[in-house]
Structure formats: structure tokens, C-alpha cells
Amino acid sequence: AAGVDLAAFLPEGELVIPAGGRALVPTGLTMAVPRGWGGFVLARSSMGVKYGVNLSNGVGLIDPDYRGEVKVALIIIPCGDRIAQLVLLPAPCISLVEQAALEETARGTGGFGSTGRR
């Protein structure tokens, strides 16, 4: 697997959040992401299919300079359930440069759904 499963760390037992509510679910993990990389927290597809669980922020990002506990925003989570995945990807430091125009591509300005893929 490309991602590392993140599990809910709930010593008190199950955490129940009312429908439509949100909470930061602790994982009990802290880490040092290497400089030049980002830790991307992604939803687990099985949690979405089985329980309708979604990350409230879409994708979480753990920056290389963050040292706090990794937490995930979810709904009803039993202790020990795998709740998300962590993928480390290169994230080089960049500088944005303003340009008068961009080079042309075949896609051009076509946005959402413009590639014809489903």
C-alpha cells in the first residue's frame, strides 16, 4: 500500500459526534516530516463507502515544521479503527513568479470534467 493507516487513539472508548458535527480525532502519533516533504492525510475509501465518513478539510497536510499530535476530523469512530491514510510526498520549497502570460497546452483553460474522464 502507498499509504500508512492512521488509527483512532481513544483510551476513553468510542467517540460519538452528532450527525453533521465535526471533531478532531486523535491518533496518538507525533512525527517529524522531513524537510522538502509533506505528510498528506487522505480519507480511507472503505470508511466513506461503509459509513459515509469524510474528512472535513478534504485533505490534511502535515508540514515539516509541525510537531504536534496528528489529528483527523471525522464523525463516529470506534477506538482502534483505521480512520485515514498518510502519504509522504515531495513538496519542494518554491517561489511564485508573476507572469504576463502562460504557455499554451492542449487542455488550455478547461477545468472540472474537461478531460472527458469519469
N, CA, C and O atoms as a GROMACS GRO file, in nm:
protein
  472
    1ALA      N    1   0.084  -0.119   0.000
    1ALA     CA    2   0.000   0.000   0.000
    1ALA      C    3   0.088   0.124   0.000
    1ALA      O    4   0.197   0.125   0.057
    2ALA      N    5   0.040   0.228  -0.064
    2ALA     CA    6   0.116   0.353  -0.072
    2ALA      C    7   0.105   0.435   0.055
    2ALA      O    8   0.195   0.514   0.086
    3GLY      N    9  -0.004   0.418   0.130
    3GLY     CA   10  -0.026   0.498   0.250
    3GLY      C   11  -0.012   0.417   0.377
    3GLY      O   12  -0.025   0.295   0.376
    4VAL      N   13   0.014   0.486   0.485
    4VAL     CA   14   0.020   0.428   0.619
    4VAL      C   15  -0.113   0.455   0.687
    4VAL      O   16  -0.156   0.570   0.697
    5ASP      N   17  -0.180   0.349   0.734
    5ASP     CA   18  -0.309   0.369   0.801
    5ASP      C   19  -0.290   0.445   0.932
    5ASP      O   20  -0.197   0.417   1.008
    6LEU      N   21  -0.378   0.539   0.957
    6LEU     CA   22  -0.383   0.612   1.084
    6LEU      C   23  -0.504   0.562   1.161
    6LEU      O   24  -0.614   0.557   1.106
    7ALA      N   25  -0.486   0.524   1.286
    7ALA     CA   26  -0.595   0.471   1.368
    7ALA      C   27  -0.638   0.572   1.472
    7ALA      O   28  -0.558   0.655   1.518
    8ALA      N   29  -0.764   0.565   1.510
    8ALA     CA   30  -0.815   0.650   1.619
    8ALA      C   31  -0.753   0.604   1.750
    8ALA      O   32  -0.747   0.485   1.779
    9PHE      N   33  -0.705   0.700   1.829
    9PHE     CA   34  -0.649   0.671   1.961
    9PHE      C   35  -0.744   0.729   2.064
    9PHE      O   36  -0.740   0.848   2.095
   10LEU      N   37  -0.831   0.642   2.118
   10LEU     CA   38  -0.937   0.685   2.210
   10LEU      C   39  -0.935   0.599   2.335
   10LEU      O   40  -1.014   0.505   2.346
   11PRO      N   41  -0.846   0.629   2.431
   11PRO     CA   42  -0.840   0.549   2.553
   11PRO      C   43  -0.972   0.546   2.630
   11PRO      O   44  -0.996   0.452   2.706
   12GLU      N   45  -1.056   0.645   2.611
   12GLU     CA   46  -1.184   0.653   2.682
   12GLU      C   47  -1.291   0.566   2.617
   12GLU      O   48  -1.399   0.549   2.674
   13GLY      N   49  -1.264   0.511   2.499
   13GLY     CA   50  -1.364   0.431   2.427
   13GLY      C   51  -1.411   0.502   2.303
   13GLY      O   52  -1.339   0.586   2.248
   14GLU      N   53  -1.531   0.469   2.258
   14GLU     CA   54  -1.585   0.525   2.134
   14GLU      C   55  -1.616   0.674   2.148
   14GLU      O   56  -1.667   0.718   2.250
   15LEU      N   57  -1.585   0.749   2.044
   15LEU     CA   58  -1.618   0.891   2.037
   15LEU      C   59  -1.740   0.904   1.948
   15LEU      O   60  -1.737   0.860   1.832
   16VAL      N   61  -1.848   0.964   1.998
   16VAL     CA   62  -1.969   0.982   1.920
   16VAL      C   63  -1.988   1.130   1.894
   16VAL      O   64  -1.988   1.212   1.986
   17ILE      N   65  -2.003   1.163   1.768
   17ILE     CA   66  -2.025   1.301   1.725
   17ILE      C   67  -2.161   1.305   1.657
   17ILE      O   68  -2.190   1.220   1.573
   18PRO      N   69  -2.246   1.401   1.692
   18PRO     CA   70  -2.379   1.406   1.631
   18PRO      C   71  -2.372   1.423   1.480
   18PRO      O   72  -2.277   1.481   1.428
   19ALA      N   73  -2.473   1.373   1.410
   19ALA     CA   74  -2.479   1.387   1.265
   19ALA      C   75  -2.456   1.531   1.225
   19ALA      O   76  -2.516   1.622   1.282
   20GLY      N   77  -2.373   1.553   1.128
   20GLY     CA   78  -2.341   1.687   1.082
   20GLY      C   79  -2.235   1.756   1.167
   20GLY      O   80  -2.187   1.864   1.131
   21GLY      N   81  -2.199   1.695   1.280
   21GLY     CA   82  -2.098   1.754   1.366
   21GLY      C   83  -1.958   1.716   1.322
   21GLY      O   84  -1.939   1.630   1.236
   22ARG      N   85  -1.859   1.782   1.381
   22ARG     CA   86  -1.720   1.757   1.349
   22ARG      C   87  -1.639   1.749   1.476
   22ARG      O   88  -1.674   1.810   1.578
   23ALA      N   89  -1.530   1.673   1.470
   23ALA     CA   90  -1.437   1.667   1.583
   23ALA      C   91  -1.300   1.627   1.532
   23ALA      O   92  -1.288   1.557   1.431
   24LEU      N   93  -1.198   1.671   1.601
   24LEU     CA   94  -1.062   1.628   1.571
   24LEU      C   95  -1.039   1.498   1.646
   24LEU      O   96  -1.042   1.495   1.770
   25VAL      N   97  -1.015   1.390   1.574
   25VAL     CA   98  -0.993   1.259   1.633
   25VAL      C   99  -0.843   1.238   1.649
   25VAL      O  100  -0.769   1.242   1.551
   26PRO      N  101  -0.798   1.216   1.773
   26PRO     CA  102  -0.655   1.197   1.795
   26PRO      C  103  -0.606   1.064   1.741
   26PRO      O  104  -0.680   0.965   1.739
   27THR      N  105  -0.479   1.060   1.698
   27THR     CA  106  -0.417   0.936   1.653
   27THR      C  107  -0.311   0.888   1.752
   27THR      O  108  -0.265   0.774   1.743
   28GLY      N  109  -0.272   0.975   1.846
   28GLY     CA  110  -0.166   0.940   1.940
   28GLY      C  111  -0.027   0.947   1.878
   28GLY      O  112   0.072   0.909   1.942
   29LEU      N  113  -0.017   0.994   1.755
   29LEU     CA  114   0.110   1.000   1.684
   29LEU      C  115   0.164   1.141   1.671
   29LEU      O  116   0.089   1.236   1.646
   30THR      N  117   0.293   1.154   1.689
   30THR     CA  118   0.363   1.276   1.651
   30THR      C  119   0.475   1.232   1.558
   30THR      O  120   0.518   1.116   1.564
   31MET      N  121   0.521   1.320   1.473
   31MET     CA  122   0.625   1.282   1.377
   31MET      C  123   0.700   1.404   1.330
   31MET      O  124   0.655   1.518   1.346
   32ALA      N  125   0.815   1.379   1.273
   32ALA     CA  126   0.894   1.483   1.209
   32ALA      C  127   0.899   1.450   1.061
   32ALA      O  128   0.976   1.363   1.019
   33VAL      N  129   0.818   1.519   0.981
   33VAL     CA  130   0.819   1.501   0.836
   33VAL      C  131   0.947   1.565   0.784
   33VAL      O  132   0.979   1.678   0.821
   34PRO      N  133   1.022   1.494   0.700
   34PRO     CA  134   1.148   1.551   0.651
   34PRO      C  135   1.126   1.682   0.574
   34PRO      O  136   1.025   1.700   0.506
   35ARG      N  137   1.222   1.773   0.586
   35ARG     CA  138   1.219   1.899   0.512
   35ARG      C  139   1.211   1.867   0.363
   35ARG      O  140   1.279   1.777   0.314
   36GLY      N  141   1.127   1.940   0.292
   36GLY     CA  142   1.108   1.914   0.149
   36GLY      C  143   1.001   1.812   0.119
   36GLY      O  144   0.978   1.777   0.003
   37TRP      N  145   0.933   1.763   0.223
   37TRP     CA  146   0.824   1.667   0.207
   37TRP      C  147   0.700   1.720   0.277
   37TRP      O  148   0.710   1.810   0.361
   38GLY      N  149   0.585   1.665   0.244
   38GLY     CA  150   0.461   1.697   0.313
   38GLY      C  151   0.392   1.567   0.350
   38GLY      O  152   0.394   1.472   0.272
   39GLY      N  153   0.330   1.562   0.466
   39GLY     CA  154   0.251   1.446   0.506
   39GLY      C  155   0.106   1.473   0.471
   39GLY      O  156   0.043   1.560   0.532
   40PHE      N  157   0.052   1.402   0.375
   40PHE     CA  158  -0.084   1.427   0.330
   40PHE      C  159  -0.178   1.323   0.390
   40PHE      O  160  -0.160   1.203   0.370
   41VAL      N  161  -0.278   1.370   0.465
   41VAL     CA  162  -0.375   1.282   0.530
   41VAL      C  163  -0.496   1.272   0.438
   41VAL      O  164  -0.562   1.372   0.409
   42LEU      N  165  -0.522   1.150   0.392
   42LEU     CA  166  -0.629   1.125   0.296
   42LEU      C  167  -0.736   1.037   0.359
   42LEU      O  168  -0.708   0.956   0.447
   43ALA      N  169  -0.859   1.053   0.313
   43ALA     CA  170  -0.968   0.968   0.362
   43ALA      C  171  -0.944   0.824   0.319
   43ALA      O  172  -0.887   0.798   0.213
   44ARG      N  173  -0.990   0.731   0.400
   44ARG     CA  174  -0.986   0.588   0.362
   44ARG      C  175  -1.114   0.560   0.284
   44ARG      O  176  -1.224   0.584   0.333
   45SER      N  177  -1.099   0.508   0.164
   45SER     CA  178  -1.216   0.486   0.078
   45SER      C  179  -1.318   0.392   0.143
   45SER      O  180  -1.438   0.412   0.127
   46SER      N  181  -1.271   0.291   0.217
   46SER     CA  182  -1.366   0.199   0.279
   46SER      C  183  -1.450   0.269   0.386
   46SER      O  184  -1.566   0.233   0.405
   47MET      N  185  -1.395   0.367   0.455
   47MET     CA  186  -1.473   0.440   0.557
   47MET      C  187  -1.582   0.523   0.490
   47MET      O  188  -1.692   0.535   0.544
   48GLY      N  189  -1.553   0.578   0.374
   48GLY     CA  190  -1.654   0.654   0.301
   48GLY      C  191  -1.767   0.566   0.252
   48GLY      O  192  -1.884   0.602   0.264
   49VAL      N  193  -1.732   0.450   0.198
   49VAL     CA  194  -1.832   0.358   0.144
   49VAL      C  195  -1.916   0.297   0.255
   49VAL      O  196  -2.039   0.292   0.245
   50LYS      N  197  -1.852   0.249   0.362
   50LYS     CA  198  -1.923   0.179   0.469
   50LYS      C  199  -2.001   0.273   0.560
   50LYS      O  200  -2.113   0.241   0.600
   51TYR      N  201  -1.943   0.389   0.594
   51TYR     CA  202  -2.001   0.473   0.698
   51TYR      C  203  -2.030   0.617   0.657
   51TYR      O  204  -2.084   0.693   0.737
   52GLY      N  205  -1.995   0.655   0.535
   52GLY     CA  206  -2.017   0.792   0.493
   52GLY      C  207  -1.922   0.891   0.559
   52GLY      O  208  -1.953   1.010   0.567
   53VAL      N  209  -1.809   0.843   0.606
   53VAL     CA  210  -1.711   0.929   0.674
   53VAL      C  211  -1.631   1.006   0.570
   53VAL      O  212  -1.590   0.951   0.468
   54ASN      N  213  -1.611   1.132   0.598
   54ASN     CA  214  -1.534   1.218   0.510
   54ASN      C  215  -1.445   1.306   0.595
   54ASN      O  216  -1.478   1.335   0.710
   55LEU      N  217  -1.334   1.349   0.542
   55LEU     CA  218  -1.251   1.447   0.611
   55LEU      C  219  -1.314   1.584   0.590
   55LEU      O  220  -1.349   1.621   0.478
   56SER      N  221  -1.329   1.660   0.697
   56SER     CA  222  -1.395   1.789   0.684
   56SER      C  223  -1.312   1.888   0.602
   56SER      O  224  -1.368   1.982   0.545
   57ASN      N  225  -1.182   1.868   0.596
   57ASN     CA  226  -1.096   1.960   0.520
   57ASN      C  227  -1.050   1.897   0.388
   57ASN      O  228  -0.960   1.951   0.324
   58GLY      N  229  -1.110   1.786   0.346
   58GLY     CA  230  -1.074   1.723   0.220
   58GLY      C  231  -0.944   1.646   0.228
   58GLY      O  232  -0.945   1.523   0.219
   59VAL      N  233  -0.834   1.714   0.244
   59VAL     CA  234  -0.701   1.654   0.261
   59VAL      C  235  -0.631   1.732   0.370
   59VAL      O  236  -0.626   1.855   0.367
   60GLY      N  237  -0.576   1.660   0.466
   60GLY     CA  238  -0.497   1.726   0.570
   60GLY      C  239  -0.351   1.731   0.528
   60GLY      O  240  -0.305   1.646   0.452
   61LEU      N  241  -0.278   1.829   0.576
   61LEU     CA  242  -0.137   1.843   0.543
   61LEU      C  243  -0.057   1.858   0.671
   61LEU      O  244  -0.086   1.945   0.754
   62ILE      N  245   0.045   1.774   0.687
   62ILE     CA  246   0.137   1.786   0.799
   62ILE      C  247   0.265   1.848   0.745
   62ILE      O  248   0.336   1.786   0.666
   63ASP      N  249   0.292   1.969   0.786
   63ASP     CA  250   0.410   2.042   0.740
   63ASP      C  251   0.536   1.990   0.809
   63ASP      O  252   0.528   1.935   0.919
   64PRO      N  253   0.652   2.005   0.745
   64PRO     CA  254   0.776   1.958   0.804
   64PRO      C  255   0.810   2.022   0.938
   64PRO      O  256   0.883   1.962   1.018
   65ASP      N  257   0.759   2.141   0.964
   65ASP     CA  258   0.793   2.208   1.090
   65ASP      C  259   0.690   2.184   1.201
   65ASP      O  260   0.706   2.236   1.311
   66TYR      N  261   0.583   2.107   1.174
   66TYR     CA  262   0.480   2.079   1.275
   66TYR      C  263   0.524   1.963   1.363
   66TYR      O  264   0.572   1.861   1.313
   67ARG      N  265   0.509   1.978   1.492
   67ARG     CA  266   0.550   1.873   1.585
   67ARG      C  267   0.438   1.828   1.679
   67ARG      O  268   0.462   1.748   1.770
   68GLY      N  269   0.316   1.876   1.658
   68GLY     CA  270   0.206   1.836   1.744
   68GLY      C  271   0.147   1.702   1.704
   68GLY      O  272   0.191   1.640   1.607
   69GLU      N  273   0.048   1.658   1.780
   69GLU     CA  274  -0.018   1.531   1.751
   69GLU      C  275  -0.096   1.540   1.621
   69GLU      O  276  -0.160   1.641   1.592
   70VAL      N  277  -0.091   1.434   1.541
   70VAL     CA  278  -0.169   1.425   1.418
   70VAL      C  279  -0.313   1.394   1.458
   70VAL      O  280  -0.338   1.297   1.530
   71LYS      N  281  -0.406   1.476   1.411
   71LYS     CA  282  -0.549   1.455   1.438
   71LYS      C  283  -0.624   1.460   1.306
   71LYS      O  284  -0.581   1.525   1.211
   72VAL      N  285  -0.737   1.390   1.302
   72VAL     CA  286  -0.817   1.379   1.180
   72VAL      C  287  -0.960   1.418   1.213
   72VAL      O  288  -1.015   1.373   1.314
   73ALA      N  289  -1.023   1.502   1.130
   73ALA     CA  290  -1.160   1.548   1.153
   73ALA      C  291  -1.259   1.450   1.090
   73ALA      O  292  -1.265   1.435   0.968
   74LEU      N  293  -1.338   1.380   1.176
   74LEU     CA  294  -1.432   1.277   1.130
   74LEU      C  295  -1.562   1.277   1.209
   74LEU      O  296  -1.590   1.371   1.284
   75ILE      N  297  -1.645   1.169   1.190
   75ILE     CA  298  -1.770   1.155   1.266
   75ILE      C  299  -1.759   1.042   1.367
   75ILE      O  300  -1.673   1.052   1.455
   76ILE      N  301  -1.839   0.934   1.363
   76ILE     CA  302  -1.840   0.830   1.467
   76ILE      C  303  -1.725   0.733   1.445
   76ILE      O  304  -1.719   0.666   1.342
   77ILE      N  305  -1.634   0.724   1.541
   77ILE     CA  306  -1.513   0.645   1.526
   77ILE      C  307  -1.488   0.556   1.649
   77ILE      O  308  -1.465   0.609   1.757
   78PRO      N  309  -1.493   0.423   1.635
   78PRO     CA  310  -1.454   0.336   1.746
   78PRO      C  311  -1.302   0.336   1.764
   78PRO      O  312  -1.229   0.347   1.665
   79CYS      N  313  -1.255   0.322   1.884
   79CYS     CA  314  -1.111   0.321   1.913
   79CYS      C  315  -1.044   0.208   1.836
   79CYS      O  316  -1.092   0.096   1.833
   80GLY      N  317  -0.932   0.241   1.774
   80GLY     CA  318  -0.854   0.142   1.701
   80GLY      C  319  -0.892   0.127   1.555
   80GLY      O  320  -0.817   0.067   1.478
   81ASP      N  321  -1.006   0.182   1.513
   81ASP     CA  322  -1.043   0.174   1.372
   81ASP      C  323  -0.946   0.258   1.289
   81ASP      O  324  -0.909   0.368   1.329
   82ARG      N  325  -0.907   0.205   1.175
   82ARG     CA  326  -0.822   0.281   1.084
   82ARG      C  327  -0.910   0.388   1.020
   82ARG      O  328  -1.010   0.357   0.956
   83ILE      N  329  -0.871   0.513   1.038
   83ILE     CA  330  -0.959   0.624   1.001
   83ILE      C  331  -0.910   0.705   0.883
   83ILE      O  332  -0.989   0.779   0.824
   84ALA      N  333  -0.784   0.693   0.846
   84ALA     CA  334  -0.731   0.773   0.736
   84ALA      C  335  -0.601   0.709   0.691
   84ALA      O  336  -0.557   0.608   0.746
   85GLN      N  337  -0.540   0.769   0.590
   85GLN     CA  338  -0.411   0.723   0.541
   85GLN      C  339  -0.315   0.841   0.537
   85GLN      O  340  -0.356   0.955   0.514
   86LEU      N  341  -0.190   0.814   0.558
   86LEU     CA  342  -0.086   0.916   0.549
   86LEU      C  343   0.006   0.881   0.434
   86LEU      O  344   0.058   0.770   0.428
   87VAL      N  345   0.027   0.976   0.344
   87VAL     CA  346   0.117   0.958   0.231
   87VAL      C  347   0.220   1.071   0.236
   87VAL      O  348   0.183   1.188   0.246
   88LEU      N  349   0.348   1.035   0.229
   88LEU     CA  350   0.453   1.135   0.224
   88LEU      C  351   0.488   1.160   0.078
   88LEU      O  352   0.518   1.066   0.004
   89LEU      N  353   0.485   1.285   0.038
   89LEU     CA  354   0.515   1.323  -0.099
   89LEU      C  355   0.617   1.437  -0.098
   89LEU      O  356   0.617   1.519  -0.007
   90PRO      N  357   0.704   1.441  -0.198
   90PRO     CA  358   0.795   1.555  -0.206
   90PRO      C  359   0.716   1.684  -0.218
   90PRO      O  360   0.618   1.691  -0.291
   91ALA      N  361   0.759   1.785  -0.147
   91ALA     CA  362   0.694   1.916  -0.151
   91ALA      C  363   0.804   2.022  -0.148
   91ALA      O  364   0.827   2.086  -0.046
   92PRO      N  365   0.872   2.040  -0.261
   92PRO     CA  366   0.985   2.133  -0.262
   92PRO      C  367   0.941   2.276  -0.233
   92PRO      O  368   0.830   2.317  -0.267
   93CYS      N  369   1.030   2.350  -0.170
   93CYS     CA  370   1.004   2.492  -0.147
   93CYS      C  371   1.009   2.563  -0.281
   93CYS      O  372   1.102   2.542  -0.359
   94ILE      N  373   0.911   2.645  -0.308
   94ILE     CA  374   0.905   2.715  -0.436
   94ILE      C  375   0.886   2.863  -0.414
   94ILE      O  376   0.844   2.906  -0.306
   95SER      N  377   0.915   2.939  -0.514
   95SER     CA  378   0.886   3.082  -0.515
   95SER      C  379   0.792   3.108  -0.632
   95SER      O  380   0.817   3.063  -0.743
   96LEU      N  381   0.686   3.180  -0.606
   96LEU     CA  382   0.593   3.214  -0.713
   96LEU      C  383   0.644   3.336  -0.787
   96LEU      O  384   0.691   3.433  -0.726
   97VAL      N  385   0.634   3.331  -0.920
   97VAL     CA  386   0.680   3.441  -1.004
   97VAL      C  387   0.564   3.484  -1.091
   97VAL      O  388   0.507   3.403  -1.163
   98GLU      N  389   0.528   3.611  -1.086
   98GLU     CA  390   0.418   3.663  -1.168
   98GLU      C  391   0.461   3.665  -1.314
   98GLU      O  392   0.571   3.708  -1.347
   99GLN      N  393   0.370   3.618  -1.402
   99GLN     CA  394   0.396   3.615  -1.545
   99GLN      C  395   0.285   3.688  -1.618
   99GLN      O  396   0.170   3.687  -1.574
  100ALA      N  397   0.319   3.751  -1.729
  100ALA     CA  398   0.218   3.820  -1.810
  100ALA      C  399   0.130   3.719  -1.883
  100ALA      O  400   0.012   3.746  -1.906
  101ALA      N  401   0.187   3.603  -1.921
  101ALA     CA  402   0.112   3.502  -1.994
  101ALA      C  403   0.172   3.365  -1.962
  101ALA      O  404   0.287   3.355  -1.922
  102LEU      N  405   0.090   3.259  -1.982
  102LEU     CA  406   0.136   3.122  -1.961
  102LEU      C  407   0.150   3.053  -2.096
  102LEU      O  408   0.083   3.091  -2.192
  103GLU      N  409   0.237   2.952  -2.104
  103GLU     CA  410   0.249   2.877  -2.229
  103GLU      C  411   0.120   2.802  -2.256
  103GLU      O  412   0.050   2.762  -2.163
  104GLU      N  413   0.087   2.784  -2.383
  104GLU     CA  414  -0.035   2.715  -2.423
  104GLU      C  415  -0.019   2.564  -2.405
  104GLU      O  416   0.090   2.510  -2.422
  105THR      N  417  -0.132   2.496  -2.370
  105THR     CA  418  -0.135   2.350  -2.364
  105THR      C  419  -0.259   2.302  -2.439
  105THR      O  420  -0.347   2.381  -2.469
  106ALA      N  421  -0.265   2.173  -2.468
  106ALA     CA  422  -0.382   2.117  -2.536
  106ALA      C  423  -0.508   2.135  -2.453
  106ALA      O  424  -0.616   2.157  -2.508
  107ARG      N  425  -0.497   2.126  -2.323
  107ARG     CA  426  -0.612   2.140  -2.235
  107ARG      C  427  -0.656   2.285  -2.222
  107ARG      O  428  -0.774   2.314  -2.209
  108GLY      N  429  -0.562   2.375  -2.225
  108GLY     CA  430  -0.594   2.517  -2.213
  108GLY      C  431  -0.657   2.550  -2.079
  108GLY      O  432  -0.605   2.511  -1.974
  109THR      N  433  -0.770   2.621  -2.082
  109THR     CA  434  -0.835   2.662  -1.958
  109THR      C  435  -0.947   2.566  -1.916
  109THR      O  436  -1.022   2.596  -1.824
  110GLY      N  437  -0.957   2.451  -1.982
  110GLY     CA  438  -1.061   2.353  -1.948
  110GLY      C  439  -1.046   2.308  -1.803
  110GLY      O  440  -0.939   2.265  -1.761
  111GLY      N  441  -1.153   2.319  -1.728
  111GLY     CA  442  -1.150   2.288  -1.586
  111GLY      C  443  -1.216   2.156  -1.555
  111GLY      O  444  -1.195   2.056  -1.624
  112PHE      N  445  -1.296   2.155  -1.450
  112PHE     CA  446  -1.358   2.036  -1.397
  112PHE      C  447  -1.432   1.957  -1.503
  112PHE      O  448  -1.524   2.009  -1.567
  113GLY      N  449  -1.393   1.832  -1.523
  113GLY     CA  450  -1.461   1.745  -1.619
  113GLY      C  451  -1.423   1.767  -1.764
  113GLY      O  452  -1.479   1.701  -1.852
  114SER      N  453  -1.331   1.857  -1.791
  114SER     CA  454  -1.299   1.890  -1.930
  114SER      C  455  -1.219   1.783  -2.002
  114SER      O  456  -1.211   1.786  -2.125
  115THR      N  457  -1.160   1.689  -1.930
  115THR     CA  458  -1.078   1.587  -1.994
  115THR      C  459  -1.164   1.470  -2.044
  115THR      O  460  -1.114   1.383  -2.114
  116GLY      N  461  -1.292   1.468  -2.008
  116GLY     CA  462  -1.382   1.362  -2.053
  116GLY      C  463  -1.373   1.235  -1.973
  116GLY      O  464  -1.442   1.138  -2.004
  117ARG      N  465  -1.290   1.231  -1.869
  117ARG     CA  466  -1.277   1.112  -1.784
  117ARG      C  467  -1.386   1.112  -1.679
  117ARG      O  468  -1.429   1.218  -1.632
  118ARG      N  469  -1.429   0.993  -1.641
  118ARG     CA  470  -1.531   0.982  -1.536
  118ARG      C  471  -1.475   0.919  -1.415
  118ARG      O  472  -1.547   0.902  -1.316
   0.00000   0.00000   0.00000
